[in-house]
Amino acid sequence: MRAVVFSRYGDESVLDLTERPAPAPADGEILVEVKAAGVNPVDWKHREGAVRNDRPFPLGMGWDVAGVVRSTVPGGPAVGGAVYGMLPLPYGGAYQELAVLPASAVAPKPARLSYAEAAAVPLAALTAWQALEAAGARAGQRVLVHAGAGGVGHFAVQFARHLGAHVTATASARNLDFVRRLGADEPVDRATTDLAAADPFDIVLDTVGGPVQHASWRLLRPGGSLITLPEPVDEAHRLPGIAARRVIVTPDGQVLRRIGALIDAGVVDVEVQAVFPLEKAAQAHRVSSTGRVRGKLALRL
């Protein structure tokens, strides 16, 4: 099978499109013929060495998969069924023609989506869902989503709005109308808006890290929750009375079923900025690493 792998950490030039043996499913795993793979920032961070695992080189790439079931397990999805799902971190293996995933990590592909659109969903949407769940998001709360036009952000805006929260989302000037269409009550230009002047928030979802996390503490009301995704909570900036935790996404086929139902009902939209052929994986990584992607990128196999 064709697969994109890398044999040393480095820039996108270390990616290699090669022929690899087909993977063999272990107990509880299914084999999926991959039609499309999602591209996430964690992919190129893995390639650079910021996210590591204990497997020897060459290492596989990617975690988001959409495709067709080729072998299954008792109680699993039917052979020939269209599914989407996420491989467990930190072991990648989505940028290849065949992938193995836990049966519990997949769900039926939303009928409304192409394979490329479906592959853009799992990791980012599950991250947003699990982050809001960890914060206890509910109707009537004030929720701030940093980088609301990004992969995780554009799902978080829609999920929070669906829950009945009042949603503020930061974005670049060119994406303000986009996050408004997603359902943000208050799209704000991240370059010109001083959020410290806003009413305090019940929940802040930090998808950026660094200075954004540091500034977010003072945007919360006493008893509010800060959820950070790209890096651990910086204890040096912790403020009393604020709950803070980092959320690291885990696969969850049951939640993907619920997300798929929202997508098919037209409640949640999926934004895919671009779809690249598998042999252009390095180009997709270059685009992703700019931090200016609206929604998601995907690879077509």
Order of alpha helices (4+ residues) and beta strands (2+ residues): beta-beta-beta-alpha-beta-beta-beta-beta-beta-alpha-alpha-beta-alpha-beta-alpha-beta-beta-alpha-beta-beta-alpha-beta-alpha-beta
